[in-house]
């Protein structure tokens, strides 16, 4: 990979992430608003027939009156606003980012030879197939007899996601497993919109235009799927952000436990606000205590299981480097520089102030250094972003040595 290509990968990641975050803000904000709107509706005497409730709101100096119909209004207005593209663009940009970062650069973000020695195409195929299969299983559960028992369906769905997070740890790095768990839940959310909510809305509109009454089942099913989306939004956000925090994924053995705690905490926070908007007097304040306990448990699982923490506690179960016989190795002069300037942070037991190797990047063996060569090029040669503020005083001559090695690596590949 040349310098220009490395810059292109980095800029591409930044631009796609920018789009993804922007779309997610729009979608999640809209979802939260409509859940709040539903909870704020009040039925009053004199409301038109078929109106479930009316909500008066003030924003930006203006007053808004919003009404919701039990099924649909007697006639449709000329201009009807559909809320769908926020969801679609969030998923499309997120999937593009997954492909760009994790499938396009899978050798040092997604594949861990200590877990399973996959080829890049195999890792990508497993990831994409898992997302598609995840939606299919969830949709079948919702359409099964479980669908008429919302609480039981929620428990089964919850267990399904946690079990899937464990399956991901059997194929991918900890970082890859956690991001794919979040991607699975996000795929379910958007697929709910695309395959269930929007088709039901289109059928309702078609029925009205034909002078018929929409089927109440369409409204109920759409509302159920929308509620599912609302409750899993916060856990998805955490899982998507987790790839920036190595302590959350440094020990794959506890990833299912962390996922469990995060889902419980996020769902309870949404439950509190859903009830709060409906009736302040019935607000379940206990939800905050349980959510806080769940987050504390997640922290405990992550901290006590992380390799660096166990090393500091003298528990001596630090992971050993696993390398294939044919895996490339960095030359000794490069190893010497990285050992002196980088390894105090990028090792299984980094300096105490760091806690975990930044982004999970380990540079403690010649094989690991060679594996993360693209990251070294971007961070230490092209941008000089690492070491941070050059606190280990890496010299220009040492960076030149790294540059020559990386140039040779590029020529050989």
C-alpha positions, 0 to 999 in steps of 0.5 A: 500500500503506497502513501496515497492509497493509505491516505485514501483509505483514511479519508474514505473512512472519515467521510463515510463515518461522517455520513453515517453519523449524520444519518444516524442522528436524523434517524434516531432523533426522528424515532425518539421524537415519534415515541415521545409524540405517541406518549404525549397524545391526549384524547379530548372532547370534541376531537374529530372522529377517528382521532386517537389523540392530539399533542400541542408542542412548542419549538423554535418560537412556533406552536404545533398541533399534531393529531394521530388517527386510530387507523387513518384519516378519511382522506389523504392530504396532497402532500404526505411526508414519509420517514424512511430515508433516514433509516435507509441511509444510516444502514447503507452508510454503516454497511459501507463503513463496515466494508471499508474498515473491517472487510477492506482492512480485515487483516488487522481489524477483523481477522485474528489468527489466534481465533481463526485463520481466515482469508479476507474474503472468508471473513467478509462472507461470514460477516455479510451472511451473519447479518442476513441470517440474523434478520431472517431468524429475528423476522421468523421469531416475530411471525411465529406464535411468539409474536403474540406474546410481546414479553416472551418475544423480547426475552427470546430475541434478547437471548438470540442477540447475546448468543450471536455475539458469542458465535462472532467471537468464534470467528473474529477478533474481539473488536470484529465480534462486537462491531458485528453484534451492533451491525446485526442489531442495526440491520434488524432495525432497518430491515424492520422499516424496509420489509415491515413498516413501510410495506404496511404503510403503503398498503394502508395508503392504497386501501384509503385511495381505494375507499377501503378501511386499512387492516388494523393488523398492519398498524399493530405490526408496524407499531410493534416493530417500531417499538423494538427499534426504539428499545435497541437503539441505545445498545446499538449506539454503544456497540458501534462506539465500542470499537474505539475503546479496547477495554470493551473487546480486549477479552472476547470471552466476556463479550457476551456478558458485556453485550447482555449488560449493555442491552439491559441498561439501554433498554431500561433507559428507553423504558423509563423515558417512554413511560415518563413521556406518557405519565410523569407520575408513573415514571419507573425511577427504579430503572435508573438504578438497575441500568446503572448496576448493569453498566457497573457489571459491564465495567467489572467484566471488562476490567477484570478480564482485560489482559492488561489488568490481569497482568497488573494483578499478577494473574499471569494469563496474558495471551501468547502470540499466535503466528502461522509459520508463513506469517510475515515478520518485521526485520530486527531493526524495525522491531528494535524501534517499535519495541523502544518507542511503541510497545509500552502502549501497544502490548498485552500488558501496557503501561498502567496509565494506558490500561489497554493497547490503543484500538487493540493494536499489539506491536509486541512481536515481529509478526504483530508489527508486520500485521499492523504495517498499514497502521504504522505507516499512517500513524508513525510515518505519514502523519506522525500522530504516534507516539502521541505528542512524540512522548517517546521521542521517536527520531526522524531517522527512526521514522525513515527506517520504518518508511524504508521497510514499509516501501519495501513491503509495498514493493514485495506485495 
